[in-house]
Amino acid sequence: MLTDLKRPVPNWVSINGDTGQIRVSPPLNTAGQHLSIPVLVTYPDGSTDELAANLTVTARVARSGDLKLSISEKQISSIVGMPLYAPVQIEASLIASNKQIRLEMACKKSDATSVWLGGIGGIEMTPSVKWKIANLDQEMARRASGERIFRLIYSEDGIKAKTQASLTGRFIQAGKYKCAVYATSAPEAPRQMKLDETGQLQG
């Protein structure tokens, strides 16, 4: 039992009353901690005893594919001088680490050889915003009310870092443009973008 205990039990711990199996879903900010979960044991003779289930929370190991990048629209069109119908949302996330994610964009006009970083023709990428990780109180409030705080990462999300940006603005010149957006958590200098033999952006 997890009730009638002398010590408080985290709300991310539950027990199956039929099997006695204890299930824990520790928040992201408990990684690397050594925790002790109190458990009340009832013996056949009716006597009880409070035991401690020791728990070590280990961080997930990063591996290939942990960094995810998504863009809400792959192709957009607009009238010169008119704002985009809706901003294009760009999101990148990391599953195993809380590193800073850098978003960058390189663009070119379809019939040109020059490359512009950050935008082109009046359309630009906004500065990226890194989401914060919910603390224990915020995790408890989320589970109690079901409500989320904007730009906050919860344990249930299955990620440890998230960064957002968007494309906004209005085209100032008619034409066809190509842009490449990429995300990285590596600390090195920004990638140098160039055109390959077919005129595609490469970095």
C-alpha positions in Angstrom: 0.0 0.0 0.0 1.1 3.6 -0.6 -1.4 5.1 1.8 -1.2 5.4 5.6 2.5 6.0 5.4 4.6 8.1 7.7 6.5 9.6 4.8 4.8 11.3 1.8 4.8 9.4 -1.5 5.4 11.2 -4.8 2.3 11.5 -7.0 4.2 9.9 -9.9 4.3 6.5 -8.0 1.4 4.1 -8.1 0.8 0.4 -7.1 -1.3 -2.4 -8.5 -3.4 -3.6 -5.5 -3.8 -7.1 -7.0 -0.2 -7.8 -7.9 1.7 -5.4 -5.6 3.7 -4.1 -8.6 4.9 -0.6 -8.1 5.0 1.7 -11.1 7.1 4.9 -11.2 7.1 7.7 -13.8 9.7 10.1 -12.5 9.8 13.7 -13.9 12.6 14.7 -16.2 14.3 16.8 -13.5 14.9 13.7 -11.3 17.4 12.2 -13.7 20.6 11.2 -11.8 18.9 11.2 -8.4 18.8 8.4 -5.9 15.3 8.2 -4.4 13.6 6.2 -1.7 9.9 5.3 -2.1 8.1 4.3 1.1 5.9 1.2 0.8 3.6 -0.2 3.5 3.6 -4.0 3.6 0.7 -5.9 5.2 1.5 -9.5 6.4 -0.9 -12.4 6.5 -1.3 -12.0 10.3 -2.4 -8.4 9.8 0.7 -6.7 11.0 2.3 -4.0 8.9 5.7 -2.7 8.2 7.0 0.3 6.3 9.8 -0.5 3.9 11.9 1.6 1.5 12.0 0.9 -2.2 15.3 2.4 -3.4 15.1 4.0 -6.9 17.9 5.3 -9.1 16.8 7.5 -12.0 19.2 7.3 -14.9 19.2 9.6 -17.9 18.4 8.2 -21.3 21.5 7.7 -23.5 21.6 9.7 -26.7 21.6 7.8 -29.9 21.0 8.3 -33.6 17.6 9.8 -34.4 17.1 11.6 -31.0 17.0 15.0 -32.7 13.7 15.6 -34.5 12.8 18.5 -36.8 9.4 19.4 -38.1 8.0 22.2 -40.3 4.3 22.9 -40.5 4.3 23.7 -44.2 6.7 22.5 -46.8 5.4 24.8 -49.6 4.0 28.3 -49.3 2.7 30.9 -51.6 1.6 34.5 -51.2 1.0 37.8 -53.0 3.7 40.4 -53.1 3.3 42.9 -50.2 0.8 40.7 -48.4 1.8 38.9 -45.1 1.8 35.1 -45.0 -1.6 33.6 -44.4 -0.2 32.0 -41.3 3.3 31.7 -39.9 5.2 28.6 -40.8 6.0 26.8 -37.5 9.4 25.2 -37.1 10.1 22.8 -34.1 13.1 20.8 -33.1 13.3 18.4 -30.1 15.8 16.2 -28.3 14.8 12.9 -26.6 17.9 12.2 -24.5 19.5 15.6 -23.5 18.6 19.1 -22.6 21.2 20.7 -24.9 20.6 24.0 -26.7 19.1 23.4 -30.2 20.2 25.8 -32.9 17.8 26.3 -35.8 19.2 27.8 -39.0 17.9 28.5 -42.5 19.5 29.1 -45.9 17.6 30.3 -48.9 18.2 31.0 -52.6 16.2 32.3 -55.5 15.5 29.4 -57.9 17.5 31.0 -60.8 20.3 32.5 -58.7 23.5 31.1 -57.2 23.7 33.3 -54.1 22.7 31.9 -50.7 21.1 34.0 -48.0 21.0 33.0 -44.4 18.0 33.5 -42.2 15.5 34.5 -44.9 15.0 35.8 -48.4 12.7 38.2 -50.3 11.1 39.6 -47.2 10.5 36.3 -45.4 12.6 35.5 -42.4 12.9 33.1 -39.6 12.2 34.5 -36.1 14.7 34.0 -33.3 14.3 30.5 -31.7 12.8 30.0 -28.3 13.8 27.2 -26.0 11.1 25.5 -23.9 11.7 25.0 -20.2 11.4 21.8 -18.3 8.6 21.5 -15.7 9.7 21.3 -12.1 8.1 18.9 -9.6 5.4 21.3 -8.5 4.4 22.0 -12.1 4.4 18.3 -12.9 2.0 17.7 -9.9 -0.2 20.6 -11.0 -0.4 19.2 -14.5 -1.4 15.7 -13.3 -4.0 17.1 -10.9 -5.7 19.6 -13.3 -4.8 18.3 -16.8 -3.8 21.7 -17.9 -0.5 22.6 -19.5 1.6 25.7 -19.3 2.7 27.0 -22.7 6.3 26.3 -23.7 6.9 23.9 -20.8 8.1 20.3 -21.3 6.4 17.6 -19.1 7.5 14.1 -18.5 4.7 12.7 -20.6 6.1 14.5 -23.6 9.0 12.0 -23.9 11.5 14.7 -24.8 14.1 16.7 -22.8 14.6 19.7 -25.0 12.5 21.7 -27.5 13.1 24.8 -29.6 10.6 26.7 -31.7 10.8 29.4 -34.4 8.6 30.5 -37.3 8.7 32.0 -40.8 7.0 35.4 -41.0 7.0 38.5 -43.2 5.8 39.4 -46.6 7.4 38.9 -50.0 8.7 42.1 -51.5 9.5 40.6 -54.9 7.8 38.0 -57.0 9.7 34.8 -57.8 10.4 31.3 -56.8 12.5 30.6 -53.7 14.0 27.5 -52.0 14.9 27.3 -48.4 16.6 24.6 -46.3 16.0 24.5 -42.5 18.1 22.4 -40.2 18.6 21.9 -36.5 21.7 20.9 -34.6 22.7 20.5 -30.9 26.4 20.6 -31.7 28.3 23.6 -30.4 30.4 24.2 -33.4 30.2 27.3 -35.6 27.2 27.8 -38.0 27.2 25.5 -41.0 28.4 26.9 -44.3 25.6 26.5 -46.9 26.4 26.3 -50.6 24.9 25.0 -53.8 25.7 21.6 -55.3 26.0 20.8 -59.0 22.2 20.6 -59.4 21.6 23.9 -57.7 20.3 22.4 -54.5 21.3 23.8 -51.1 23.9 21.7 -49.3 25.8 22.1 -46.0 
